[in-house]
């Protein structure tokens, strides 16, 4: 992977290595200058192996998560770029029909061009060393039948290329690794791609029947080519190839091409660099001829790298929750280790050990854990990458073969970053634990706060207040959500520190702070917008919201543990025989609020992120699979224009398909993607959309609903009536709203700028459509199709309106409503079978939506799984705490046994304690996750279906979390219960 | 202040005992396995305590005093020999029954107090009652009475860290008494206290022994504490030192 968060990976690696070297140098210096301290620290590691193992497991999680996130990026980049190079081979640019010289890749190969273009291109690049080959291409979509194997493919790309020019493109690669001699392919023969061979179950010598202009033509398979652009492969299409002149003759398209492919000088992987020079050469000759150059290879490679960076960033941002939990675990571990050695440390300080030396001792120990855990984490991150890659292959393999790949650079970055995070946490924790009161530590009594520390509290308070206010103001000024909310969240902490300095009791102050932070983050979006205006935020807000909400909730819980524990204790008194176990179980978390708070926060963070993802996933799946999703239609039959059907229902009846179950049939036609370009009135750049023409039957019978209506259209019916009766009005799907996904890539998508998703009504929007003759036509958008109708995408107008703009439509879709929607799949298959000679593809609309959603949901499950890795942090934390608690309380366990606690009661006490702490974390994380996801979902205009909670998934996550946490406690609690009382009492 | 009392007897068995002893140990052996070697802490100890008696177990460090207390109270298993408490054979009790018996019939006072630091004084004191299944409200009332007995009613809500050493030991005594035990075991109860506080604590224990008829077995190396008992049993090298005389004791006390 080359970049992440916009920063080059090489730069990140160099910086991290420098910082890591600095840290390691500091550790080496301690070992050299203070060998005794160093040994004292390091020798603790092998002392308690089980505990050290748990610590390493906990600490490695940060490195594992970073390593896996970068590994996902590497894997996607490697897989996508390999696929690009494999498919495009020596093809670097395509000269295609375009309104500008710099042609978009999206609409390339969807329109025909004049064959003279080849001569234009050749003359422009003649004598140019940067180009070593030019190839004319013609694409035709046809249905193909393999009678021998009984296989049918309704839409196959049959491409024609010039065999004489193949050498400059490295030849046509054969599936078996050799080269196909296309020139030797005889009349009536065709070369099929590997994909086509597989789909049609065809082999060399098989006879295939294709249909063009409703006429069957039989072609014999001469050879099988590797899947490539020259063999006709366009993205995922199935393809065949034959000599260009023969295809032109066969389809009566002499003098016609779809594109001219250009091969730059150089190899497959390094030739795209010459793109700009080639475009510069061609620009003058293509200008004004509705021709342009699409930089297909460079764009595809850029897209692959962008895809990798986006996914890697997504995994990394989502993994931040686990990393944050990991940091908390480090602090917790060191706080516990310090608590264990408190009197020892107090004695050391008493006899002259400097605070700095205590820190050095802890750093020595911490670096031992960090170095070990870094290696384990990076290694396991590679394993996790392979696991995620396997999941991605199952989900995306059909479109992009996923090959797991991790670069050494990513491993170095993951290891260094994990180590740096661990070191920083270790140094911070060591500094904190070294600030002990010598007398209190020696006597093992609670620490006392010195006046000096109180003053530092005031300083921090002022810093938090001013810093927070400045950040918030900066955010407001720049309409940026991140600094605004971060600042607003810090302000209450500043006020609290100042109030504490003046002696205001901590509990009410911090309870109010926690509540204030929670209220700030839990404000419904419309309320927040009214109060603070519209602020821009992205993925990072998810992490920030999680961190601050969890901090707020944890503070409220910890400050009021007494009340909560009294409730638990009261509940426990219902079971009198177990009351003593409950009493001691709730006393410990209440007594060590720091430890309790950190554990609660850890679980809360992880559960928050999991619940958020699961809930949003569930609600959006529900939304897009609701009853309205298919607009009242059950089956869609798509056909290209190669084999037109004049009368859909009549042809079906003729072929023996019973149409009496059809309650309505509507027709929608579309021009090619190239012809579908549009732009807002008074803007320059043409944008991508898909334009559809609806016939009267479609408009009458579709169950159309609109989430936003133009002024003058009070109801959905008004819009439908206008579509049916007025010329030049149109509706568009919600992805065209600013912030929506749009159709096409990034800035190329048509967006209704100026319209906000909060507007219920809007001023009608004028959109210009690009007519193929170079002119423009105008339509007025009067409604935004409700996002619940997931089956309709693009811009829709009456057929009569579009007929005046586009003389030729590229595709036709027939929408069928059935009396029995359950028959959709059967009817779709019947239609496809009956109209296979026309290349018709039938689909159950609901099944299609389900498949799409399943893929999306599958991907989100993959992310949930990745985020679930954070649970290991929590579980490791519970294990460490439980093991340490047994050691710490050994003598107290002896007392309890002496006082009459049965063994089971000792065990139960530990289990209740864990259940309380983990339960509070889980409850807090679940509540916060549900509230935030509800706010976000309901703020989406599409969310008119109402918010639902995926209790089954959440329940499974929660039960599994608590069960594993209890299991981790059960082992040490059993150990505790088995301690002989006399032996425990002797322990010091 | 210590009250003037007659010098305690020095013998392993109560003199002229007619009724069944509340504690009766016969040929008790306790061996510890330390790595590959064995260490015998008690080597066939015979020992008995009459109901309502206050007995001090004395001896040098490592002589086996605490081990004897641990096996007699059922906190530890014996390797050989028999122990009867109130006529019941301790070895025949399963761990559950023995634990239950400890909760209902015994109280413990330790040198380092061994209060639970996370519970308040009253919560520490009421714990044995809750273990015995007493209703929480009744347990709280009894715990307050016990704290009042040791003069700490006003400190009931304080945690051990907020109390002085003497106060902590008083809480421990209140805890040991709260369930009206038959026997109270005390292991160096004044070991961590200054002489004035130690005297107050011993005076309190003596008073409770006399007013409530408590049986007290006190392990101590302090002759001043031993002097408060009805009887002193000397332990040396894991055996009852029968050769020890009152004269030795007086010498030690000096």
Boltz contact constraints between the chains, C-beta under 6 A:
constraints:
  - contact:
      token1: [A, 445]
      token2: [B, 161]
      max_distance: 6.0
  - contact:
      token1: [A, 446]
      token2: [B, 161]
      max_distance: 6.0
  - contact:
      token1: [A, 573]
      token2: [B, 136]
      max_distance: 6.0
  - contact:
      token1: [A, 576]
      token2: [B, 133]
      max_distance: 6.0
  - contact:
      token1: [A, 579]
      token2: [B, 130]
      max_distance: 6.0
  - contact:
      token1: [A, 580]
      token2: [B, 130]
      max_distance: 6.0
  - contact:
      token1: [A, 580]
      token2: [B, 131]
      max_distance: 6.0
  - contact:
      token1: [A, 587]
      token2: [B, 118]
      max_distance: 6.0
  - contact:
      token1: [A, 587]
      token2: [B, 119]
      max_distance: 6.0
  - contact:
      token1: [A, 588]
      token2: [B, 118]
      max_distance: 6.0
  - contact:
      token1: [A, 591]
      token2: [B, 118]
      max_distance: 6.0
  - contact:
      token1: [A, 892]
      token2: [B, 116]
      max_distance: 6.0
  - contact:
      token1: [A, 895]
      token2: [B, 114]
      max_distance: 6.0
  - contact:
      token1: [A, 898]
      token2: [B, 75]
      max_distance: 6.0
  - contact:
      token1: [A, 898]
      token2: [B, 108]
      max_distance: 6.0
  - contact:
      token1: [A, 899]
      token2: [B, 127]
      max_distance: 6.0
  - contact:
      token1: [A, 899]
      token2: [B, 128]
      max_distance: 6.0
  - contact:
      token1: [A, 899]
      token2: [B, 131]
      max_distance: 6.0
  - contact:
      token1: [A, 900]
      token2: [B, 99]
      max_distance: 6.0
  - contact:
      token1: [A, 900]
      token2: [B, 102]
      max_distance: 6.0
  - contact:
      token1: [A, 900]
      token2: [B, 103]
      max_distance: 6.0
  - contact:
      token1: [A, 900]
      token2: [B, 131]
      max_distance: 6.0
  - contact:
      token1: [A, 902]
      token2: [B, 96]
      max_distance: 6.0
  - contact:
      token1: [A, 902]
      token2: [B, 99]
      max_distance: 6.0
  - contact:
      token1: [A, 981]
      token2: [B, 75]
      max_distance: 6.0
  - contact:
      token1: [A, 982]
      token2: [B, 70]
      max_distance: 6.0
  - contact:
      token1: [A, 982]
      token2: [B, 75]
      max_distance: 6.0
  - contact:
      token1: [A, 982]
      token2: [B, 76]
      max_distance: 6.0
